[in-house]
Amino acid sequence: MLREFVRLNSRVCSAIERYLPQAKQNMSSLYEEVVAKHMLELERNSVIVDVGGGEKCAFAEFKPARSRIIAVDSSEQELCQNQDVDETRVADATKGLPFRDNEVDMVVSKHVLEHLHDIKGFVLEANRILKINGYFIHFFPARYALFAIVNRLIPGRLAQRLVHSFLPETKGTRRFRAYYDRCFYSGFRSLLSEAGFQVDKVYVSYYQSHYFSFFVPLFLLSSFYELLLYCISPKDLAACLLVVARKS
């Protein structure tokens, strides 16, 4: 009964989504395009570090000749399944990255930074391993998005059960605790400046209503809210950010 209710609501929300201007840009695809674009600008023999690389690498096909993509993840089990990269290294990104000073040309991640309890430590560590002008590109959900606020208010196990119930497509996936430390526009940009990075570009998206597609009234309320944000652009209230920076 619940599954059918959710399915019907999701179908209606999907039909509405097509007409929402704030939903036009697929940020996940944009992340892959941006990483690929900057990867192709690198010289040969470059080193690209995919933090939280897990089981696969979506941009591996764009790797420049004679360059290497190294996936870093705390899960050895997931890394063992990753056939897309040249090398894997097991490491906890909150405790350090297994590279020498100035060894790396690019450090990237997708849906990782929100799970780091000490994001400043990670940013400083990335600065240490990057070469001068090395790229620092990260896509992450933002702290003051509606779903992020709800995520922080609800206990982890309960949140996971609710997500699997109302978003059946997430079943079988693991959920990690999210801290959202400095994961908002002004906070993250300020941190990068303090750590010795130059911010080249920040892509902002306010779209988040798909998290509420299990119930049409909630989806509509969220859509009106984010449409207002889309029009006035208060970047600290973004749903997600894609940041492109370079080591100064």
N, C-alpha and C positions, 0 to 999 in steps of 0.2 A: 504493500500500500504506500509506504513512504517513498520507496524507490520510484514508483510510477508518478507520484506527486512531484518529486524532484525532477524527474525526466520531462514532464509536461511544462513545468515552470522554466526549465533550462531551454527548451525549444522556443518558448515565447521570448525569453531574454535574448537568445541568439538572433532572433529576427529583429528585435529592437536595436541591438548592438550595431548593426550595419549602418544605422543612421546617426550614430553618435560621433561627432567630429573628434572628440577626445580619445576615441578608440581606433582611429584610423592607422596610427603608427604601431607596428608590432615591435616592441622594444627588444624582445629577445632576438629577433632576426636582425635588428639594427646593431645590436652588440656584436654579432658574428660578422656583419659587414664591416663595422668599424675596426675590429681586430684584424680582419683580413686585409683591409686597406693599409693599415699602418705596418702590418707585417711585411707587405710587399715593398715598403719603402726601406726596409732594413738591408744592410749589406749581407753578403754571403757569410756563412759560418756564424750566424747570429744564434742566440739562445733565447727561446721564448718559454717562460714559466707559467704554466696553467695551474693556479692555486685552487685546490678543491677539484682537481681534474677528474677524479672518480673513474667511471667505467668507459667514458668516451670523450672525444674532443671534436666539437662541431665545426671547427675552423681548420682542422689539420690539412685538408686538401689544398689550402691556399699557402701552405708553407713555402718560403723561398728555397731555391736550390742550395744544398749543402748546409742548411740550417737545421736546428734541432728544437723540437718541442718536448719539454720535460713536464710531466704531470706530477704535482705534489698533492698528497692527500693523507689524512690520518688513517684511512682504511686500506690496509694491504689487500684485503679481499677484493675490494672494488678495483684497485689499481691493476690487479692480476688479470682483469677482464678487459683492460684498456689496450686495444690493438691499434689505436690511431696515432699514438705518440711514439717518439723515438726512445724515450726513457721514462721510468717512473721512480719516484723517491717517496718513501713513507716518512711523513713528518707532521707534527702539529704546528700549524701556522702561527698559533698564539705563542709558541715557545721558540720560534726561530726558523729560518729557512736554510736548508742545507747547501749553501753556495758561498763562494769566496766573495770578498769585496770587489765591486765593479766587474763582476763576471757576466752579468745578464743584460740583454738588450730590451726585454719586455716582460712585465709582470702583469698578468690579467686574471680576472675571476668573474664568475657569474653566480649570484645568490650565495655568496660566501661571507661577505663583510658583516652582514647583519648578525651572524652567529659568533662573531669574535667579541669576547668580553673586554679585550684591551686593543682597540683598533689603533690607538696611537703607537703602541709597540710594534704592530704589524707594519704600519706605514713607515716607521723609522727603519725597520728591518729591510723592507723593500728598497728604501733609499740606499741602504748600505750595499746591497748586492747589484743594484743597477749601475750601468755605465752612465756617464754624463749624457744628457739628452735621451736616455732610455725611457721607454713609454711605460706608463702606469695606467691601465685601463680596467675599470670595474663597473659592473652592473649590479645594482642591489635595490631592494625595497626600502622605502624611507620610513623614518621613525614616527612621523605624525600622520601617516596614512590611516584610514579608518580600520582596515584589517590589522595593521600593525599594533594599534592601540588595543584592539580586542585580543590579539594574540598575547600581549603582555599581561592582560587582566585575567585571562582564563588559565588555570593550571595546565601544564603540558600534556598529561595523559588525557584529560577531558577534552582539550583542544584537538588532539589527534583523533579521538573518537568522533567528535562533531564534524571535523573536516572530512573524514572517511564516509560519514553518513550522508552529508549534504553535497559532497563532491566525490561521487563514486569513482571517478577516473583517477583519484589519488590513492586508491587502495593498493597496498603492496609497496608504497613508497615510505621512506623513513623521514621522520620530522625531528629536527634538532632544535634545541632551545635557541631562541633569538633574543639578542640583547639590544640591537639597534643603536649601539654606542656610536655617537657622532654621525649617525646615518641620516643626516638631513643637510640640505644644501649649504646653509651658512656655516654650520659646524664642521662639515667635511672639507669645505673649501678653505676655511681658516686653518684647519689641521694640516692640510697639504702645504699651505704657505709656510707655516711654522717649521715643517719638516724638510723644507728645501725643494719643493716641487713648484713648477709653473703649470697652472691650469690652462689648457688649450681650448677645451670645449666641455660644456655640460649639457646633456640632453635630458629634458624633464618630461615626465608623463604624469598626468593626473588620473588616468584610467585605472579603476580598481573594482568596478562593479561586478566583474565576472565572479568575484568571491561571494557575491550575494545572489547569484543566478538561480539558487534553489528556491527562491520565493520572490515572485514578480514585484510586489509592493516594496520590498527592501531594495531590490535592484533599481527601481525607478527613483526612490529617494536618494540612493547613492549616486545615480546618474545625474540628477539635478544638482546635487552638491558638487560633484566634480566638474560639471559643465560651468558652474559659477567660478570655480577655481581656474578652469581652462581660460575663461574670459579675462580674469584679473591677474592671473599668473603670480600668486604668492609662492615662490619656489620652496620655501620651507615646509609647505603643506603638500608637496608632491607625493604621488604614490610610489614612484621609483625614479632612480637617477642612473644615468650612464655618464661616467666621468672619464675624460681623456686628459692626462697630465704627463709632464716630462720632468725628469730630474734636472734641476738647474746646475 
